[in-house]
Amino acid sequence: MTFMLFAVSATWAQREAQADTVRHQVMLQTTKGNIVVELYNETPRHRDNFLKVVRSGYYDGILFHRVIADFMIQAGDSTSRHAKPGAQLGDYDLGYTVPAEFRFPQYFHKRGALAAAREPDSVNPQRASGGAHFYIVWGRTYSDASLDRIQHKTDSLTKSNLTFTPEIREYYKTVGGTPHLDGMYTVFGQVIQGLDVVDAIDHVATDENDRPLEDVRIVKASVIK
């Protein structure tokens, strides 16, 4: 009996070790097309929380309620599922937070980055993430002068603990993203399929509250790997 229990425990441990090396993937089936994101194991709390929320069905049927062209698309308010046209959204979350897991410069706010939204510094100085709200970066390209200005502001917000490397500067100059969010919000994944869908959503017409005039819905979110 002891041997059998040990064998089961060993198998469980092996499976857990294997699971830790898997790059989990989630598909967001939207009314604009499918987006597949891959989650980073280096941000385990955000990875595990996102998988939990996806598996619960929380995201099924909700809207991308906040969309800003050349910036990002955001979802996470379950009250959006049955929201009337023009209703202001974004206040509802799951009622808990996830501790920040900044992994800069390994992961930064490049185009297609998956990151967690949160309450502002004034009420959330630890920059903990909300339980359900997430956004996907579209962004834009930046000049050296613009990146210098952002670096200067970032220095004051992070006590000079974050410096754009030459490689990151080149990416922001040639591909794009949202560099002013680095060190402020946790990046925990990346779009690996469907970046064209993110582009399409990012450039829909919106109202004064940044809500799309025509609903863009996550039909279903599912873990595919």
C-alpha positions in Angstrom: 0.0 0.0 0.0 2.8 2.4 0.8 4.4 1.7 -2.6 1.1 2.3 -4.4 0.6 5.6 -2.6 4.1 6.7 -3.3 3.7 5.8 -7.0 0.5 7.8 -7.2 2.1 10.8 -5.5 5.1 10.6 -7.8 2.8 10.5 -10.8 0.9 13.5 -9.5 4.1 15.4 -8.9 5.3 14.5 -12.4 2.1 15.8 -13.9 2.3 19.0 -11.9 5.9 19.5 -13.0 4.8 19.0 -16.6 1.9 21.4 -16.2 4.3 24.1 -15.0 6.2 23.9 -18.3 3.1 24.1 -20.5 2.3 27.4 -22.0 -1.4 27.4 -21.5 -3.5 28.9 -24.3 -7.0 30.4 -24.2 -9.2 31.1 -27.2 -11.5 34.1 -27.1 -14.3 33.5 -29.7 -15.6 37.0 -30.5 -18.2 38.4 -32.8 -15.2 39.8 -34.8 -13.3 36.5 -35.0 -11.1 34.4 -32.8 -8.2 35.5 -30.7 -5.7 33.0 -29.1 -3.6 34.1 -26.2 -0.7 32.3 -24.6 -0.2 32.8 -20.8 3.2 33.3 -19.2 4.3 30.8 -16.5 6.5 33.6 -15.1 3.3 35.3 -13.9 1.8 32.2 -12.2 -0.8 34.0 -10.0 -2.2 35.9 -13.1 -2.0 32.7 -15.2 -3.9 30.6 -12.7 -6.5 33.3 -12.0 -7.2 33.8 -15.7 -7.5 30.1 -16.3 -9.9 29.8 -13.3 -12.1 32.7 -14.5 -12.1 31.3 -18.1 -13.1 27.8 -16.9 -15.9 29.3 -14.7 -17.6 30.6 -17.9 -17.4 34.2 -16.5 -16.3 35.7 -19.8 -18.8 33.9 -22.0 -21.2 36.5 -23.5 -19.6 39.6 -22.1 -18.5 42.7 -24.1 -15.3 44.4 -24.9 -16.8 47.4 -23.1 -13.9 49.8 -23.4 -12.0 50.3 -26.7 -9.6 53.1 -27.5 -8.2 53.2 -31.0 -4.4 52.8 -31.2 -4.3 51.9 -27.5 -6.1 48.8 -26.3 -9.3 46.7 -26.0 -10.7 45.8 -22.5 -13.2 43.3 -21.1 -14.1 41.9 -17.7 -17.4 43.4 -16.6 -20.0 40.6 -16.4 -22.9 43.1 -16.2 -22.1 43.9 -19.9 -23.6 40.6 -20.9 -27.1 42.0 -20.9 -26.3 45.8 -21.0 -28.6 48.1 -22.8 -27.2 50.2 -25.7 -25.3 53.2 -24.5 -25.1 52.0 -20.8 -21.8 52.9 -19.1 -19.9 49.8 -18.2 -16.7 48.8 -16.4 -17.4 49.2 -12.7 -18.1 45.5 -11.9 -15.3 43.1 -11.1 -15.0 39.9 -9.0 -14.3 41.6 -5.7 -10.7 40.5 -5.2 -7.3 41.4 -6.5 -4.2 39.6 -7.7 -0.7 40.8 -6.5 1.3 42.5 -9.2 3.8 40.4 -11.1 5.9 42.7 -13.1 8.4 40.9 -15.3 9.9 43.8 -17.2 12.1 43.8 -19.4 11.3 40.2 -20.2 7.6 41.0 -20.8 6.5 44.5 -21.8 3.5 46.2 -23.3 4.2 45.2 -26.9 1.5 45.0 -29.5 -0.7 42.0 -28.7 0.3 41.9 -25.0 -2.4 40.5 -22.6 -2.4 42.5 -19.3 -4.6 43.0 -16.2 -6.5 46.1 -15.5 -6.7 47.5 -12.0 -7.8 50.4 -9.7 -5.6 53.5 -9.8 -2.6 54.2 -7.6 -4.5 56.5 -5.4 -6.5 53.6 -3.9 -4.2 50.8 -5.0 -0.5 51.8 -4.4 0.7 48.2 -4.7 -0.8 48.1 -8.2 -2.6 44.9 -7.6 -4.7 43.6 -10.6 -8.4 43.3 -10.6 -9.8 39.7 -10.6 -11.4 39.7 -14.0 -10.7 42.8 -16.1 -8.1 42.4 -18.8 -6.9 44.2 -21.8 -5.1 43.5 -25.0 -2.6 46.1 -26.3 -2.7 47.5 -29.8 -0.8 50.7 -29.3 1.2 52.8 -31.8 4.8 53.5 -32.7 7.0 56.0 -30.9 9.9 58.2 -31.7 13.1 58.4 -29.6 12.0 61.7 -28.3 8.7 60.3 -27.2 10.3 57.3 -25.5 12.7 59.7 -23.7 9.8 61.6 -22.3 8.0 58.4 -21.2 11.2 57.1 -19.7 11.5 60.3 -17.6 8.0 60.0 -16.4 8.4 56.3 -15.7 11.5 57.0 -13.6 9.4 59.2 -11.3 6.7 56.5 -11.0 8.9 53.5 -10.5 11.9 55.2 -8.6 14.1 54.6 -11.7 13.6 50.8 -11.4 12.6 50.4 -15.0 14.7 51.3 -18.1 13.8 50.7 -21.7 16.5 48.5 -23.2 17.7 49.2 -26.8 15.8 46.2 -27.9 12.6 47.3 -26.3 13.0 50.9 -27.7 13.5 49.4 -31.2 10.3 47.4 -30.8 8.3 50.4 -29.7 9.7 52.5 -32.6 9.1 49.9 -35.3 6.1 47.7 -34.2 4.4 49.6 -31.4 2.7 49.2 -28.1 2.0 51.2 -25.0 5.3 51.9 -23.2 3.8 54.2 -20.6 2.0 51.2 -19.0 5.2 49.3 -18.3 5.8 48.9 -14.6 2.3 50.0 -14.0 0.2 47.0 -15.0 1.0 43.3 -15.1 1.6 41.7 -18.5 0.8 38.0 -18.3 0.4 36.8 -21.8 0.5 37.5 -25.5 -1.7 37.1 -28.6 -0.4 34.3 -30.8 -3.3 34.1 -33.2 -5.9 36.7 -34.2 -3.9 39.9 -34.0 -5.9 41.1 -37.0 -9.0 40.6 -34.9 -7.6 42.8 -32.2 -6.9 45.4 -34.8 -10.4 45.2 -36.1 -11.9 45.6 -32.6 -9.5 48.4 -31.7 -10.7 50.5 -34.6 -14.5 50.2 -34.2 -16.6 53.3 -33.7 -17.2 54.1 -30.0 -19.2 56.5 -27.9 -18.0 59.2 -25.4 -17.4 56.4 -22.8 -15.2 54.4 -25.2 -17.9 51.7 -25.5 -18.3 50.3 -29.1 -21.4 51.6 -30.8 -22.0 48.1 -32.1 -21.5 45.5 -29.4 -18.3 43.4 -29.7 -18.9 40.3 -27.7 -16.8 37.4 -26.3 -19.1 34.6 -27.4 -17.0 32.0 -25.5 -13.7 31.8 -23.8 -12.1 28.4 -23.5 -8.8 26.8 -22.4 -7.4 25.0 -25.5 -4.0 24.0 -24.1 
